[in-house]
Amino acid sequence: MTSNNPQSAASGDAIPDTANSTVIALVDDDRNILTTVSIALQSEGFATRVYTDGEAALKALAENPPDLAVFDIKMPRMDGMELLRRLRQTSALPVIFLTSKDDESDEEAGLEMGADDYIAKPFSLRLLLARIRAILRRGEAQPGGHAEPMAQSGDGAMLDRGRLVMDPARHAVTWDGLPVSLTVTEFLLLEALASRPGVIKSRNQLMDAAYPDDVFVDDRTVDSHIKRMRRKFRASDPEFSAINTLYGAGYSFDDG
């Protein structure tokens, strides 16, 4: 393709990218979403490639990988879950899932299969752009996908809470020196808690830390993120108990 017209996103074809562009692949059977998101990304300087089904996307992503991909879960022929499963056999391409608002099981399965984050529909373009930029920054700080020693990072202030060390510039986390892979949303929630150890943060305060003002999320969403975060830490430390639940009030971080 040689056209740069964003409206061509509705055709399901790729929109061309230049040598210096960051390329985002969009996979969704909703052509209106493809067009809207593609226009928004291009206005921010990204190049986009769009696909209306998972089968076509899988071949294209393998042959000519973009810098990041955004998958809808519910698609005909091959859904986003199967697309991610097959992609993860050969690729560590960063992936953001678009999910239905109440599909917590899909969110859980997608993250366990290797998705980097998820956003519930209907979604804010501002939130999607923020998540894309954060994941790309994290990848730029880890050339080749290999974690570097966190002390070598010169960007941003490190957050050192004893056993927990957080690098905001890379969205990277270690616990007892071992890396813990968090989604961007999980990182922002943990950063809000760890920035003031012992202080109770309400769910509303945590929502404000992780989501733009124009994005509505309910209490269950925060609880789900916290549950998954604890599970990730306990995979490396079965005794992990630094994130405390205060029923009816919220959560706190204990660095003792």
C-alpha positions, -999 to 999 in steps of 0.1 A, spaced: 0 0 0 12 35 -7 -18 56 5 -15 75 38 -52 82 41 -64 71 75 -97 62 61 -81 32 44 -80 16 78 -115 5 72 -103 -18 44 -83 -40 67 -51 -33 47 -19 -21 62 -12 17 63 24 22 52 51 32 76 84 50 71 118 38 82 118 61 113 82 55 124 71 34 154 46 9 139 15 -2 158 -6 -31 144 -43 -30 151 -64 -62 149 -101 -59 153 -132 -69 132 -149 -36 140 -138 -14 111 -150 18 129 -126 11 158 -98 4 133 -104 37 116 -108 58 147 -78 43 165 -56 44 134 -63 81 129 -56 89 165 -23 70 164 -12 86 132 -20 121 146 5 113 173 33 103 149 28 65 148 25 44 117 -3 18 117 -11 -15 101 -46 -28 104 -61 -62 102 -98 -73 105 -92 -109 115 -66 -129 134 -56 -153 106 -45 -125 84 -28 -107 112 -8 -138 124 10 -143 91 17 -106 87 29 -101 123 53 -130 119 67 -119 85 70 -82 93 67 -75 130 55 -41 142 68 -24 174 36 -32 193 1 -47 186 -34 -41 199 -57 -71 197 -94 -73 202 -103 -106 219 -136 -114 203 -131 -118 165 -143 -144 140 -121 -170 124 -93 -166 150 -99 -147 182 -74 -126 200 -66 -153 225 -56 -179 198 -37 -152 179 -17 -144 210 -11 -181 218 3 -187 184 23 -155 183 39 -163 217 54 -195 203 79 -174 183 76 -138 193 78 -115 224 60 -87 205 44 -63 230 6 -68 230 -23 -49 245 -57 -66 246 -90 -49 241 -116 -67 262 -153 -64 270 -160 -46 303 -171 -77 322 -147 -103 308 -125 -107 338 -117 -143 328 -105 -131 294 -83 -105 311 -68 -131 334 -62 -156 306 -47 -130 283 -22 -118 309 -12 -153 318 -6 -160 281 18 -131 278 -2 -100 270 15 -68 283 -17 -50 293 -54 -49 286 -80 -21 282 -117 -26 286 -142 -14 259 -155 12 256 -120 27 260 -104 61 261 -80 69 232 -60 89 257 -56 59 279 -46 36 250 -20 61 238 -6 64 274 -4 26 277 13 22 243 39 49 251 46 33 285 51 -2 271 73 11 243 95 30 268 99 -1 288 110 -20 257 135 7 246 152 4 280 157 -33 275 174 -38 241 168 -73 228 143 -80 255 169 -86 282 166 -69 315 195 -46 325 206 -39 361 182 -14 374 210 7 390 222 16 355 191 35 346 197 72 346 161 83 337 137 91 365 139 87 402 143 51 415 118 41 442 137 19 467 116 3 494 140 -23 507 131 -56 491 112 -37 464 129 -15 438 109 3 411 123 21 380 96 45 367 115 53 336 114 16 325 83 5 343 106 -22 358 103 -39 392 125 -62 413 117 -79 446 147 -93 465 167 -86 433 145 -107 411 125 -91 383 87 -91 385 69 -85 353 40 -62 358 16 -46 333 17 -8 330 -15 -6 351 -2 -28 378 30 -8 379 11 25 384 -10 10 412 20 -4 430 39 29 426 10 48 442 11 24 471 48 21 476 54 59 473 39 63 508 44 31 528 19 25 555 -6 50 541 -40 36 532 -49 44 496 -86 42 487 -97 25 455 -106 59 441 -71 72 448 -56 42 431 -79 47 401 -67 83 399 -31 71 398 -36 45 371 -63 60 348 -69 93 331 -97 115 345 -121 106 317 -119 68 322 -144 51 345 -134 20 363 -152 2 391 -139 -11 424 -137 -47 410 -112 -36 384 -87 -23 410 -93 -54 431 -85 -77 401 -53 -58 394 -42 -61 430 -50 -98 431 -29 -105 400 -1 -84 413 1 -103 445 1 -136 426 31 -124 405 51 -115 436 43 -148 453 56 -167 423 91 -156 433 84 -152 470 56 -174 484 57 -153 517 51 -120 500 27 -99 521 37 -63 514 3 -53 499 -23 -52 526 -60 -50 522 -79 -29 547 -115 -39 542 -138 -10 535 -109 14 532 -85 3 505 -49 -9 503 -15 -1 517 21 -11 512 43 -23 541 80 -21 534 89 -37 567 
